[in-house]
Amino acid sequence: MRLVMWDVDGTLLHDRGRCYSAYVSAFTAFTGHEFRAQVNAGGRTDRWITAQVFAQHGIEARDGFDEFFARYAAAVAALPPGPGPAQALPGVAEVLAELHARPHVVQTLVTGNIAPVAAEKVRNVGLVHYLDTSIGGYGEHHEERAELVRTARARAEAVHGPVADSDVLVVGDTEHDVRAALDCGVVAVGVATGRTSAAELAAAGAHHVLADLTDTATALAVLAGVPAPARAER
């Protein structure tokens, strides 16, 4: 079996602030404070981000954020349907469809988003049916991404049986995704479709770096472990 764990924002899609607006409105409704936090959220988990946000507003979290996350999830669920400005990144749908058609490949999410928000984001751009979101690792589980990888792997192995380290792939667009994979001893695949360059992903230790997912054959060679087609010599 091959287990492919996808990051969401910057790797599969650009949400373009659709769910961020719901986060801000949920925060104000929940705390009574105007949102004024400044957090570098790229590659971070919602639990880590929210700890920073509450601290910047001088608010003590009394319940470990569970109540706030429920409010946030409800705000996202209430968003109007349709992608609006959100969009799947080029080549993503084709790669996910090809992987989904291969019986030995299981795809899920390892993302800093809380589970209901992650599911809504991929559903909103037409990708959810390629992914088993029930075995993913999500931002409410832990502040550190490596723990999300461990959670998703344990869930997947409970359903599908043991998977070799070399057949577990974490795909993401930041150095945090790469580091999480390395910390867990599995394969790190960097995709330079976010704010982190290909050179920076390689320097972080990614085993493979893709500029994007538009070259389906190359992506499948990395993610599904199938040989890339030979190029005709001229």
Salt bridges, closest charged atoms under 4 A:
ASP7 OD1 - ARG145 NH2 3.28
ASP9 OD2 - LYS121 NZ 2.90
ASP66 OD1 - ARG47 NH2 3.47
GLU98 OE1 - ARG102 NH2 3.91
GLU120 OE2 - ARG18 NH1 3.15
GLU120 OE1 - ARG123 NH1 3.29
GLU147 OE2 - ARG150 NH1 2.71
GLU157 OE2 - ARG153 NE 3.34
ASP165 OD1 - ARG153 NH1 2.76
ASP167 OD1 - ARG2 NH1 2.80
GLU175 OE2 - HIS176 NE2 3.90
ASP177 OD1 - ARG145 NH2 2.77
